[in-house]
Amino acid sequence: MQPHSVLLTDLYQLTMAQAYFCSQMRGTAVFELFVRRLPPQRRFLIASGLQQLIEYLEALQFAPEDLDFLAGTKLFKQEFLDYLGRVRFTGSVNAMAEGTPFFENEPIVQVSAPILEAQLIESRLINLVHFQTLIASKAIRCVIAARAKRLADFGMRRAHGAEAALLAARAAYLAGFDSTATVEAGRRFGVPLTGTMAHSFIEAHDREADALRTFITALGQRTSVLIDTYDSERAAHRLAALCRELSAADGRGWVGGVRIDSGDLAAQASAVRQILDAEGRDDIEIVLSGGLDEHKIKALLDRPTPVDAFGVGTSLDVSEDVPALDIAYKLEEYDGRPRRKRSPGKKTWPGAKQVFRGYDSAGMVTRDYIALSNEALAGVPLLEPVFRQGKRIGLLPTLEDSRRACRQKVAELPLELLDLEECAEPFDVRVSAGLQALVEDMDREGD
């Protein structure tokens, strides 16, 4: 897998680039990435994926083998291919910091570059930012539902490919998940790892008690085990007896948690909690998994259910209820002049823009304004410079920093935005007078 291959793009980006080259269109273009409409299941979204976007822009380069392949398609002129061999990204990028909540029509990434370069990066830019934003926006709903209970990403096996599994683990951690079962995400991004065992391990042994003993002693340190392969309550009794035996030998607490993955999770968790407590094992935590999403987590905690952590898999890593966002990367200015798409249902707000976020005296978000970048409105500007003249500006926040910032920024949102039900009324996002006036002028003039 070559995650930053320059050929990981749509063909029309290259055919347009050739047309720009042949017509000598070299003016500066401003493109902006935004979500046209929030799905009803989302009251806000979480910006994510900026780190991978910056890495892509830094690595942008056509290798000889890339150019050989393009030459073989017979679609491109040799002088254009020679030019592509020298192309690097030389533009500038403003973006919302990762972990920032945002709303419809708000630009989250703004690219200013020679039009050929700005066009060329479109497909991969959307691909990188869309996916992690999608997953982080699903993950934050699980975080809200879990009410400070720990959350683990268990979704790798049903993610749509290797890169999706890795980036889903990263995006979920940024949004507030505590760990992942995906080992490579631990190595690559430093996400804490978690895991127990599979039912196959229990079934491979003639006796469940032998399987538990083998696993616990083989690991040699405090671990978690699966107890619902046959009967959770019976397994809890067996585990308590094994813990007494092992602890008597060296005084260690060998088991930190049990995982229940099927059936009536609330009923099983309550029964197992009673058994473990009666056996003097109130130090063993209960982890629940198996087809969970934010609504099921909320329902479990509403009962209430004795649980310390949740494992969330498929519904997270494929964002099951909202598998895609209506995200777009559109030209807003070229060669110093604002540009506007007028297609029905897909009209754009022209010009290079800024988003200003207003707060009340208690530090809670009140409204957002979408304005032209040269307007000075009250509030905090959300688009920040991250790339200038083809070079990264300083260091981006670490994943841990972005995770903490996300927690703080979500805590500043009005309570109604934290409701998990479908939203009838969108958040108050207003358009500045200057931007409205520009639209009216452009519409009067036509194309």
Secondary structure, 3 states (H helix, E strand, C coil): CCCCCCCCCCHHHHHHHHHHHHCCCCCEEEEEEEECCCCCCCCCEECCCHHHHHHHHHHCCCCHHHHHHHHHCCCCCHHHHHHHCCCCCCCEEEEECCCCEECCCCCCEEEEEEHHHHHHCHHHHHHHHHHHHHHHHHHHHHHHHHCCCEEEECCHHHCCCHHHHHHHHHHHHHHCCCEECCHHHHHHHCCCECCCCCHHHHHCCCCHHHHHHHHHHHHCCCEEEECCCCCHHHHHHHHHHHHHHHHHHHCCCCEEEEEECCCCHHHHHHHHHHHHHHCCCCCCEEEECCCCCHHHHHHHHHCCCCCCEEEECHHHHCCCCCCCCCEEEEEEEECCEECCCCCCCCCCCCCCEEEEEEECCCCCEEEEEEEECCCCCCCEECEEEEEECCEECCCCCCHHHHHHHHHHHHHCCCHHHHCCCCCCCCCCEEECHHHHHHHHHHHHHCC
